[in-house]
């Protein structure tokens, strides 16, 4: 169970964490809400349109501020020396709406629980030889088509072979590898060590990118470096590095500095990311995404299999019903059912006729006895008995004849059953190419395939010789 913290304890914990994580940062933004109290300190906010950061520029740090030209005085932007006339400190001319670049450390102001930037250095954005060189190279390369979106390659999904061009001892590669270890389905990463700062860095970075392409091993190349000032990142604002990225034969991901830092390499690369850690996030999806995709595929496969089985089962049942209906055995069974029905009707009709005759005879007997006397009636009764017996005998003979006819028909139907001869050792031979039953050797030729049906199965055979008996 986690401990319950007081507001002060939680604020101090956040302060310690934030100040340790961001001991020194560069932040670019527009000045707003500028305040100049009597203490000489400057309080303002930095904004980029989407977020606002509070900042304070203490008076002691303003002494090292770069002089700026106002009213015609020329200033060397690198040294800050005034070449003609006087100059004012940036702290004196700072105003709302000015674009500046601030360097300093993050701090948490505990009474308000608010974090702010303690500015150590503030300079106007876009001023200096490096900035002008950056803009000039950017314009040149844009004209040559280095930044065109239609030339940029798509990144592979979940790549298995990744080349990383960076300093092997920097924090950038540690962050990259840490995130890479948590994502994707496993990959091989090769580090191409180079300098990432200094005069020799551009040539080494370009040569490393060329080596990546020459080996043909990597699916994608990653160019990463931690944050820093414009001067620190200058190796990635040079034409040799831009040329190497442009001619690369594999996609190049550029993760130079932090979110506000934008280099020439970022513009030329096939994909620009905010940080080295973000580069790993861009290359490899979260493993949970893969597991969810596997689950969805499994469910889809199960549904498709069930639908396929259901469809085949219904088709099989339909074919089975049709086969049963067309089967010779089924035809014989229908004939037998019809015969039994007719025999029952005939039997019932005969019995009903006999009963009617018997009743009629009893009626007539009574009338005769009353009309003609007992002796006469007895004589007539004797004759009538003979007639009845004769009728019974004729009816019985007729029924026996019908039964014999039924037996003959039943034997004939059984004889027509194609399955019966198979029980006696005969077989049915079908020619596979025509589907017809074989009746003569002339109907086949050597090489034809036969399907031989026997009592309990079938046999496939091939004709090797076919000749008729002479």
N, C-alpha and C positions, 0 to 999 in steps of 0.2 A: 504494500500500500504506500503510495507516494506521500511525502510529508506535506503538511499544510504550511505555506509560506505567508509571511506578512507582506504588505505592499512594498515596504522598504527592502526586505530581503529579496523579493522577486526583482525589483528594479535594479538592485546592486548586481544580481546574477546576470541580468540582461546587459547591464553596463560592462561587466567584466568580459562577457562573451563577445559583445559587439566590438569593443575596443581592441580585443585580442585578434579578432578576425579581420578587422580593417585598420591596421596600424598606420597605413599611409595609402591614400587614394587620390586619383585625379578625377575631377568632376567638371563636366562642361554644361553650361546652362545660361539662362537669361536672368538678369538681376531684377528682382521685384521687392516691394515693401522695404526699401532702403531706409534705415534710421541712423542718424548721427547724434548720439547723446554727447553731453559735455565731457564725458570721460575720454573721447577720442576714438573709442572702439566703434566699429561699424557692424551693424546687424542688418541682415538682408536674407532674402530667400532666393534659391536657384530653382528654375523651372524649365522643363522642356516641352510644356504643353500638356503632358500626361501626368506628371508628378511634381511635387514641390518638396524641396529640402531646405531646412533652416540652416543658416550659416552665420558664423561670427568671425570677424577679422580684427584681432586685438591690435592695439596701437603699436606694441613692441614689434609685431611682425610686419607692420606697414613700412618700416624703415628700409626694408630690403626690396620694396616694390619697384618695379621697372618704371623709369620715367617715360612719359609719353609726350608726343608733340601736339601742341595746341596753338593755333595762330601762326603757323609757318615755320616753327622750329623743327629741325631734322633730328631724328633720334636713331641710333644704331640699335636695331631690335635685338641683336644677339648680346651685345655688351651693355646696353642701356645707357651708353654715353651720349650726351647731347653734343652734336657736331656744330650746330649754329644756334645762337640765341639760348634762351632758357627753356625749361621744361617743367611740367608739373608731375607730381606723383600720381599714380593711378588711384590711390586712395582719395586724393583730392577731387578727382574728376569722375569717380565712380557714380553712376546714376541708374535709375530704373530703365529697363529696356536694353541695357548694354550686355552684349554677349561676352562672357569671360570664361577662362579656364582656371579652376581652383585646385590647388594641391594641399592636402592636409590629412587630418585624422578624424575619425568619427568619435563622438563623445555623447554620453547620455547625461542630460541635465536632470538630476534626481528630483528636485522639488516639483518639477512638472511632468516627470516621466517621459520626456521628449528627447529624441536623439537629434544631433546637429553636427555640422561640419565645422571643425576648428581649422580655419584657413591659415596656412603658413605662407602660401604664395598665391598671388592672384595676378593674372595677366589677361590682356585683351585677346579674344579669340581671333585667329587669322592674322596676327601680326608676327613678323619674323621671317627670316630667310628660309627656314625649314618649311613654314607654312606656304610661302610663295613657291618654293620648289615643289612641294606636294601638289599644289594646285596646277602648276605648269605641267608636271608629269601626268597628272590625272587628265588634263585636257588633251595632251599629246596621245596618250594611249586610247582615250575615248574615240579620237578621230581615226585611229588605226583599227578600231573595231574590237579592242581587247575586252570591252565590257558588254558586248552584244549578248543578249540572252539566247539567241538562236544557236550560238556556237557552244553553249554550255551543256555538259553531259549530265544525265540523270545519275543519281547515286544508286548503287546496288542495294537491295534489301537484305539485311542481315548478312553482310559480307563475311567471308571466311578467311581472307588474306588481306591484311591492312598494313600499309607502310606508314610510319610516323616519322616526320622530319622535325626534330626539335633538339633541345639541349637535354642530354640524358640525366643530368643532375638537377633539373629544375622542378618546381612544384607543379608545372603544367603537365608533365608526363605522369606524375604520381596521381593527379586528379583524373587524368584521362584513363589510366589503367584501372583505377579504383571503380569508376563508373562502368568501364567495359566489362569488368569481372562480374557485374551484377545484372547484365543485360544480354540479350541475344541467346543463341544456341551454341556458343563457343566459337572462337576464332583464333587464328595465329597472327600475332602482331610482331612486326620487325621494326626496330628503331634504327633510324639513320641519323647518327649523332652529328650535330653541327653547332657552331656558334650561333646565337640568336641576337647578338648585340656587338657592335664594334665594326671597324673598317673591313675585317675579313669575313664578317657574317654573310653579306649578300652573295659573295662568290661561293661560299660553302653551301648555303641553302640552295642555290641554283644547281650546283653540281650534285647535291644529294637527290634533288627532284629528277634530274636527268638519269641518275643511276637507278632510281625506282622504275622509270620507264624502260630503260635498257634491259633490265633483268626480266621484265614481263611477268613477274610473279604476282604482284599486288593487284587486287581488284579496285582499290581506291587508295589515294595518298592523302595524309592528314598533315597539315602544317599548323603547329600550335606554339604559342609562347604566352607567358604570363603577362600581367598588366605592367604599365610603366608610363613614363613621360613620352612626349613626341620624339625626343632624342633617343630614348631607350628603344623605341619601336621602329627607328628609322630604317633598319635593314630591310624591313618589309615594305618600305616606300620607295624602293630603288628599281631601276629598269631591269637589271639582270634577273632579279627574282620574278618580276612581272613577266619577262620573256619566258622563263622556265615554266611558269604556271601555264602560260598561253600555249606553249608547244607540248605540254604534257599529254600523253596518250591515254591516261586514265583520269577519272574524275578527281578533282582536288578539293578538299574541304579546308577552309581557312578559319582558324580560331585564334586570332591574335588579340592579346590583351583582354580587356573586359568590355562590357556592353557599350560604353561611350566611345571606345577606341575603334576607329575605322581606318584601315590602311589601304594602300594601293593593292596589296595582295588580296584583300577582301573583295575588291571590285572585280578582279580578274578571275578569282577562283570560281569553280562551278557551284559551290555552296558556301556562304559565309555564315558562321555561327558566333554567338555572343562570347563564349568562353571555351577553354579547352574541355571542361566537363561537358558542356553542351555539345561539343563535337561527338563525344561518345554516345550521347543521348540521340543525336541525329542519325548515327549509323546503325545502332542496334535497338530494336524495340524492346519493351519490357517483356520479361518472360511470362508474366500473367497474360499478356495479349496472345502469346503463342498457345498457352494452355486453353484459353477461351476459344481460340480458333479450332484447336483439336476437338474440344467438346462439341462445338457447332458442327464440325465435319462428321463426328461420330453420330450425332443425333440425325443429321441429314442422311447419312448412310443407312442408319437403322430404319428411318421412314421409307427410304427408297427401296430397301430390301423387303420390308413388309408389304409395300404396294406391289412390288414385282411378284412376290409369292402369292399374294391375294389374286392378282390378275391371272397368273398361271394356274392357280387352283380352280378358279372359275372356268377358265378355258378347258382345263382337263375334265371337270365335271360335265361341262356341256358336250365335249367329245365322247365321254363315257356314256352319257344318256343316248346320244345319237347312235353310238356303236351297239348298245344294247337293243335299241329299237330296230336296227337293221340286221341284227344277228339272226342266222338261220334257226338257232335254238329258240330265240324269241318268237320267230314266226310259227314254229311248231307249237310252242306253248299257246299262242293266240288261237291256232286252229283247234287245239285240244279244248281250250276254254269255250270256243264257239260250239264244238261238238257236244260237250257236256251240257251246255245250256239248251241246245236243241233236243238232246236226249231227255233231259228233265221235262221240258215242255211236252214232248211226245208222250212220256210216261204219264204225266199228270192229265193230259188230254185223254189218253186211253182209259185210265182209271175213272175219270169223270164220265166218260161215255158208258163204261160198264155199269157204273152206279145209276146213271139215268135209265139205262135199259132195265136194270134190276127193279128200280122203283116203278117203272112203267109196267113191267111184267107183274109186279105185286098188285098194282091197281087193276090191271086187266083180269088177273086171277080172281080177285074179289068180285068183280062184276060178273065174270063168267059163272062163278059158283052161285051167285044169287040168281042169275038168269037161266042157267041150264042144269043145275043140279050137281050134286057132289060127284056122282060117278062119271058123268060126262066131263066134269071139270078135271077129274083125275086123269082121264084120257088126254084131255087137252094139255094138262100140266106135264104129262109125260112127254108129249110132243114138244112142248115149250122148253122142257129141260134139255131135250136133245138139241133144239135150236140154240139155246144159250151155250150149251157145251161146245157146239160147233163154232159159234161166234168167238167163244173164249179161245178155242184151239186155233182158229184163224188169226186172231189178234196176237196170240203167243208166237205163232209162226212168223207173223210180220215183224214182231219185235226182235226175234232171234235173227231174222234176215238183216234187219237194220244194224244189229250188233256185229254181225259178221262183216257187213259193209264197213262199219266203223273200224273194225280190226284191220281190214285190208287197207283202208285209208291211213290208219296210224302206222302200219308197217311201211307203207309207201313213203310217208313223211319222214320216218326214221331213216329209211334208205337214202333219202335226199340230203340228209345231214352230212356236210363235208367233213365233219370232225370224226364221224364213226369209222370210216376206213382207216384213219390214223391209228385207232386203237388196235387194229388187226395187223399193224406193221407197214401199212401203206404210207405214202408221203405225198405232199403237194409241192410241186416245183414251179417257182415263179421266175421269169426272166426279169432281172433287175432293170435293164434299160427300157423295157416296154411296159413292165408291170403285169403282163399277161401270164396265165398259167401255161406251162410247157406241155404240149400234146404230141409233138413230133420232133425228131432230131433235126429236121430241116428248118426248124424255127430258130436255131442257134448256130453260132459259129465259134471256132476256137477263140478263147480269150474272153468270151461273154461271162458275166458274173451271174450266178444263180443263187436264189434263196430257197433252201429246202426246208419245208415245214414238216415236222414229225409230231408225235403225240405230245411230248413234253417240252418242245422248244423248236429252234430253227438252226440251220447250219448254212454257212456261206460257202460256196464252191465256185470254181472257175472251170469252164469247158476247155478241155485239152484236145478232144477229138469228137466229132459228131458225124455219124453215118447212119443211114437207114438200112434196115434188114432187107435182104434180097429174097 
